[in-house]
Amino acid sequence: MEFVHLTEQEFMAFEQAHPLGMFMQTSYQHDLVEKRHWKSEYVGVKEKQQIIAAALLNSTSIFLGKVFEVAGGPVMDFSNEQLVVFFLAELKKYAKKNKGLLLKIVPNLHSEKFDDEGKIIEKLGQEADKNLKAAGAVYDKHQPIVSYEFIKDLANLDEKSLIASYKKDGKYYLNKTKDFGIQYRELTYEELPLFKQYTQSTADRIGFKDKDLAYYQEAFETYGDKVKFIVAELNLVNYQASQSEVMGAIQLDIDKLEADLQEKPNHKKKRNQLKELQDQLKQHQKRINEASELVQKHGETIILSGAMFIIQPQEVTYLFSFTNEEFKKYYGPYGIQHLMMSYAVAHQIPRYNFYGVQGVFDGSDGVLRFKQSFTGHTYKYLGIYTIITNPFKYRLASSIKKILGRAD
């Protein structure tokens, strides 16, 4: 085995075909990381001129040295102890040679799989954990930023079976988006400030830290056609017209029932049907009135929700999103998720990653409940592993940091 630097083409050919490939281990992420002022390199292991492992190795300067990190990797067979030990030993040597104090490994692997009630249904990653520790890596008690994620298996699904796989509420809200006539489109680069405005508003409301505008712009530029910023929109004039059309059909049914009741005024079933239709008529009229108010306030077309997705051969990943609170009753997020799952199915991408959830199953995580309506499983990430590459300098840097922290 030989530790090597890889060309971008070599790296991508290997990563795109590997089952553990992910967006954080791509040339697109390499370019994005460098725009964010980190250094990023393609390294790997070759055996008999064939690549058997690869990693996007990122580094940044800290006090007295650098931190090296492999986020979402390396891309390799973690069950091969010899390979894991060799690669991590070479990464450690390389980091130390280049002023590294610490090497962080965050594998694209899970340790547990859960059902919707939070019961562990499968233990995972035990062999990888054993081999990483055999390579001298230490499990870090600090969890990754995303510790749990929700994933849906799309293998062997078509459009019909995809919808059939959703839970009752997922199907109901998806049908509502169709009834409302919601439309979807991709945002242009010039519209990203609007996307940022909405994500920031959602972040402020829910209480999480949003990415800055530059991140979204840089991701748009570096990922190209592998990133999609999708919004759900509602044309209120068309919406009113469709509601009026439905009201016309309901009114015809009402007229017929009223005629029937003239002949049989005590027909209980038809009287109940009439009341139900009259209630429906009022509901549709209420929607038309509300839409008129929204037109006055926002114009003919409103943006309901939006989301950012990254496309990989292995999976579609749902990263960042927003919902305009004022328009949440139109269920835009359900339509966007279905749109992108349909995209994945049509392009034979076998997995849909809804990404982060809290890992709390007591019903308090509304984000998890939303994702569960499409069915899937929650997974816990294996975690972070570290190797101190220069113990003396690392201890010194940590001590000075603590002293300075106390001084503050």
Secondary structure, DSSP 8 states (H G I E B T S, - for coil): -EEEE--HHHHHHHHHHSTT--GGGSHHHHHHHHHTT-EEEEEEEEETTEEEEEEEEEEEEETTEEEEEEET--EE-TT-HHHHHHHHHHHHHHHHHTTEEEEEEE-S-EEEEE-TTS-EEEE--HHHHHHHHHTT-EEESS--SS-EEEEEE-TT--HHHHHHTS-HHHHHHHHHHHHHT-EEEE--GGGHHHHHHHHHHHHHHHT-----HHHHHHHHHHHGGGEEEEEEEEEHHHHHHHHHHHHHHHHHHHHHHHHHHHH-TT-HHHHHHHHHHHHHHHHHHHHHHHHHHHHHHH-SEEEEEEEEEEE-SS-EEEEEEEE-GGGGGG-HHHHHHHHHHHHHHHTT--EEEEEEE----SS--HHHHHHHTT--EEEEE--EEEEES-HHHHHHHHHHHHHHHHH-
